[in-house]
Structure formats: C-alpha cells, structure tokens
Amino acid sequence: MKTAAAAGALALALLANPIVAAQAAAADVSEALADCLYQHSTSADKQVFLQWAYVTLGKTAAAQKIQKIPDASIRSVEGQAQKTLTNLVLGKCSQPAMKVLMKDPKNGLQNTLNSLAQKLVEAEIRRRASPVLALTITDLIRR
C-alpha cells in the first residue's frame, strides 16, 4: 500500500512539473542507449571505451599530479572512441540513439557516455576485486 501511494505521489509530482518529467524521460533514454552500447560492445570496444574514460579522467588536475598523458595519446584514444561509438550507434544501437536524439539532443550523448563509463568501470572493479582484500564496512569503522 505504501509503495502504491509513493508511486502515485511521484507520478503526480512528475505531471505537475513537466520539466522534471522531461528530465526523467531524457535520463531513461540515455540509460537505455548506454545499456545497448554496453551489451553490444565487443571486448575490444569495451577496451577502447575504458581507455577513453581513462584519458578523460587523466585530463583532470588531480590525475595529472600522478601521471600526465601525452596529448597525442589522448587524441588517438578519443579518435578511436569516436569511431567505435559511431559504429555502434549506426549499427546495433540505432533505435535507442534516435530516442536520445529526439528526447535530449543537447545532453543525451554526454549522459549516455557517463553512464556507459560507469558501467565499464564497475564491471572492471568487480572483475578485479581481490579475494585477499576481505574488508567490510564494519572492519573500517572499528579502526
């Protein structure tokens, strides 16, 4: 009963505020495109997108304190990411890409890439989690 009431209140809030409803719809189509890109990316495609995320973060001041990535490497990775993205958007993911174009032509692709990068990084972290590192949040709090 509480869930139905909360859902009803959310629906009413979205109807009352069309800007919020539009933002929610735009986020949904961006997320759907990110899911499509992730699902249809080969391991080579995923490597390219991870490299793109890496060089994107590498441009920050915090990252550059650790390691500066040469501009030529950045350009090369960004070019390869554009090619990979274009192939996927024009191929397997054309339908969700059109929805992004229709719902959020200004920010949709950036939101999609943010979501895709997050999915890729999360998958890598899960894959590389060390069984030796068996810390829990309780272990940290006890320190």
C-alpha positions in Angstrom: 0.0 0.0 0.0 2.8 2.4 0.9 4.6 1.6 -2.4 1.5 2.4 -4.4 1.0 5.6 -2.6 4.6 6.6 -3.1 4.4 5.8 -6.8 1.2 7.8 -7.1 2.8 10.7 -5.4 5.8 10.5 -7.7 3.5 10.3 -10.8 1.6 13.4 -9.6 4.8 15.3 -9.0 6.0 14.4 -12.5 2.7 15.5 -14.0 2.7 18.7 -12.0 6.3 19.6 -13.1 6.8 18.9 -16.8 10.5 19.9 -16.6 11.1 17.1 -14.1 9.1 14.6 -16.3 11.2 15.6 -19.3 14.4 15.2 -17.4 13.4 11.8 -16.2 12.4 10.7 -19.7 15.8 12.0 -21.1 17.7 10.1 -18.4 15.7 7.0 -19.3 16.6 7.1 -23.0 20.3 7.9 -22.2 20.4 5.0 -19.8 18.8 2.7 -22.5 21.4 3.8 -25.0 24.2 3.2 -22.5 22.8 -0.3 -21.9 22.7 -1.0 -25.6 26.2 0.2 -26.1 27.5 -1.9 -23.2 25.6 -5.1 -24.3 26.7 -4.8 -27.9 30.3 -3.8 -27.3 32.9 -6.4 -28.1 35.8 -6.8 -25.6 37.9 -4.6 -28.0 35.1 -2.0 -28.0 35.0 -2.0 -24.2 38.8 -1.6 -24.1 38.5 1.4 -26.3 35.8 2.9 -24.1 37.7 2.2 -20.9 40.8 3.9 -22.5 38.6 6.9 -23.3 37.3 7.1 -19.7 40.9 6.8 -18.5 42.2 9.7 -20.7 39.2 11.8 -19.9 39.9 11.4 -16.2 43.6 11.9 -17.0 42.9 15.5 -18.1 41.9 16.5 -14.5 44.4 18.3 -12.3 44.2 15.5 -9.7 45.1 12.8 -12.2 47.9 14.9 -13.7 49.6 15.1 -10.3 50.1 11.4 -10.7 50.7 11.0 -14.4 50.4 13.3 -17.5 49.1 11.5 -20.6 50.7 12.8 -23.8 48.3 14.9 -26.0 49.0 12.6 -28.9 47.8 9.6 -26.9 44.7 11.4 -25.8 43.8 12.4 -29.4 44.4 8.8 -30.6 42.2 7.3 -27.9 39.5 9.9 -28.5 39.5 9.3 -32.2 39.2 5.5 -31.7 36.4 6.0 -29.2 34.5 8.2 -31.7 34.9 5.5 -34.4 33.7 2.8 -32.1 30.8 4.8 -30.8 29.8 5.7 -34.4 29.8 2.1 -35.5 27.6 1.0 -32.5 25.2 4.0 -32.8 24.7 3.5 -36.5 24.5 -0.3 -36.2 23.2 -2.2 -33.2 22.1 0.8 -31.2 20.4 3.0 -33.8 16.9 2.8 -32.2 17.9 3.9 -28.7 20.2 6.5 -30.3 17.3 8.0 -32.2 15.3 8.2 -28.9 18.2 10.1 -27.3 18.3 12.4 -30.3 14.5 13.1 -30.0 14.4 13.5 -26.2 17.7 15.1 -25.3 19.7 16.3 -28.3 21.8 18.7 -26.2 23.0 16.5 -23.3 21.8 13.0 -24.2 25.0 11.7 -25.6 27.1 13.1 -22.8 24.7 11.5 -20.2 24.9 8.2 -22.2 28.7 8.2 -22.2 28.8 9.0 -18.5 26.5 6.0 -17.8 28.5 3.8 -20.1 31.8 4.7 -18.4 30.3 4.0 -15.1 29.1 0.5 -16.2 32.5 -0.3 -17.7 34.4 0.8 -14.6 32.1 -1.0 -12.2 32.5 -4.2 -14.3 36.3 -3.9 -14.2 36.3 -3.3 -10.4 34.1 -6.3 -9.8 36.3 -8.5 -12.1 39.4 -7.4 -10.4 38.3 -7.4 -6.8 40.9 -9.2 -4.7 39.6 -12.1 -2.5 42.6 -11.2 -0.3 41.0 -7.9 0.4 38.2 -9.1 2.6 37.4 -5.8 4.3 33.9 -4.9 5.2 32.5 -1.6 6.2 32.4 -2.9 9.8 36.2 -3.5 9.6 36.8 0.1 8.6 34.6 1.5 11.3 36.4 -0.5 14.0 39.7 1.1 13.1 
